[in-house]
Amino acid sequence: MQKTTVSTLAECALLLAVAVALSFITVFHMPYGGSVTLCSMVPLLYVAFRYPLRWTCLTALAHGLLQMLFSFYPPPARTLFAFTGVVLLDYAAAFGVLGLAGLFARPFKGTRGMLIGGSAALAVRFLCHFLSGIIIWGVYAPEGQAVWLYSLLYNGSFMLGEWLLSMAAILALAKVLPKHLRLRP
């Protein structure tokens, strides 16, 4: 292994550990899964801004798998399809797409790029949860309410808070660590 590979692996593992630790500090928790955490997405976004796509997506996917290990919510329908859907949409894809933040950010410069990249990645994460809410979790929708509206309100309630805290943290870190927190080409 090259020295840069070892240092990249070490930094990604360290930031993954920080993200998992922060995920246990919840500001708001939903009854069927989903929560607003104390900026647990920021270390994953930081990895996405600094490293190539293969590192960022693997780190974000590892975070999703760890989240599944620590806080799995079984689907209401106990079928293989529902279980697979939850694993893929709510964990693997929803967290794995955070690794794309760097791709969304790189056409822009500086803090603006990080805010746009982070927002875009969190929006794609929301879409994964939104689809899961329609396909799998829609049975919890109140009678008479459209399933898509239920999913939008349920998932939007925690994803909006997660987005606001993450963007505030990126702004604060960009001011405190301007040279270290910058986009790599």
N, C-alpha and C positions, 0 to 999 in steps of 0.2 A: 504494500500500500504506500502511496505517496503521502508526504507530510500534509499536504493540503486536504487530502481525502480524510485523514485521521482527524484533523482539526475541524473540518466541516461536519463529520459524523459526531464528534464530541459536542460541538455547538448546537447542532440539531437535537441531539439527545437531551442536552441540558435545557434547551428552550421547550422541548416537549414535556419534560418533567415540571417546569415552571407552569406551563399551560394546564397540565393535569392538576397540580396543586391549587392553582387559582380557580379551577372549575369546582372545587369543593366549597369555595366561599360564595354562597349564593345570596343575591340581593332579593330575588323573587323566584318562587318555584311554582310551576303549574301542576295540576293534579295528575295528568296522564303523561308527564314527561315534558321536558323543556324548561329552561330557567334562564334568568338573567344572572350572570356570574360577574365576579370582580375582574373584568377585563381578561378572561381566559383565552380569548381569541387573539389578543395582541402578540403574544410570543410566536404564534403560528404565522401571523401576518408578517412579523419581523423576518422570520425565516424566508417567507415568500419574496420579500423585498431584497434579500441579500444573496440568495442562491438560485441555481438553475432549477428548472421545473421538476426534474426527476427527484431532487432532494426535497423540494417543498411539498410535492404531492404525497410522497412516502411519509414524510413527517406528519402531515395533516391526516393522512389515512391511519397512521399509527395512533394518533390522538382519538380518532373516531372509534377505533377498535378498543382502546382503553376506556373510553366513555361507555361503550357497550358493556364492557366487563364490569365497570363500577356502578352503572345505573341503568341497566336494561329494563325497559317497560315492555312486557309481553303484549302482543296485539290482542284486541278483543275477540277476534275469531281465531281459534286455535287450529289453524290450518298451516300447511307448509308454505302456501302462497303468501299468507299474511306474515308469517315469521320471516320469510325471505325478503319480503317487501320492506319490513321494518329494518332489518339488518342493512339492506342495500340503500334505501332512501333516507332513513333517519340517522344512520351512523356512517357507513362507508362513503356514500356520495356526499351527504350533507357536510361532513367534516373534510373529506378529501378535496372538495372544490375550493377550500380555503387556500390551497396551494397555488391556485390560479391568480391570486391577488397580484403577484409580480407581473404577470402578463398584462393585466388590466392597467397597472400603474406605469409601466415603462414608457408608453408613448408620451407621458406627461413628465414633468420635472418636480423634484423636491417633495415638499410636504403635500402639495396639491395632488401629485401623482399617488402618494401613499393613501391619501383620503379617498381618492377616486378608486384605486385598486382595492382597498379594503372594503369600501362600500359595495363595489361590484361583486366581490367574492361573497360577502355576507348576503347580498341580494340573491345570488345563486343558491346559497345555503337555504335561505328562506323558501325559495321555489321547491327545493327538495322536500322540506317539511310540509309545505303547502300541498304538494302532490300526494304525499303520504297521508295527510289529513283527509284528503278527498277519497283516496283509494282504500285506505285501511281503517283510519280512525273516525270516519264519518258516522259510524253507528252511535257515537256520543253526541251528535248534533241534536239540539232540542227539537222536539216535534214541531213541524211547520217551518223550520229554518232550513234554508238551502245549505247543502253540505259544503259547497264551495265558500259560502259566507262564514260558516262555522270554522272551517279550516283557516280562512283569512284572518278572522278575529283571534282565534286561539293562538295560531303560530305567530301572527303579527304582534300580539301582546308581549311576548318575550323576546322576539327577534328585534323589535324596535328598541327596547331597552338595551339589549346586547350591542346593537349598532351604535347607539348614542354613547355608551360607556367606552366602547372600543375606539371610536373616532376622537373622543375627548382625550383618551390616553395617548393616542398617536400624536395629537397636537401637543400635548404636554411633553412627551418624549422628544419630539422634534425640536422643541425649544431648549430642553435640558441637555440633550445629546445630539446637537446638530451635525457634527462630523461623523459620528458613529452610525446614526440612523439616517442612512441615505440609500437611494436605489442603486443597485449595481446593474450595469448594462447586461 
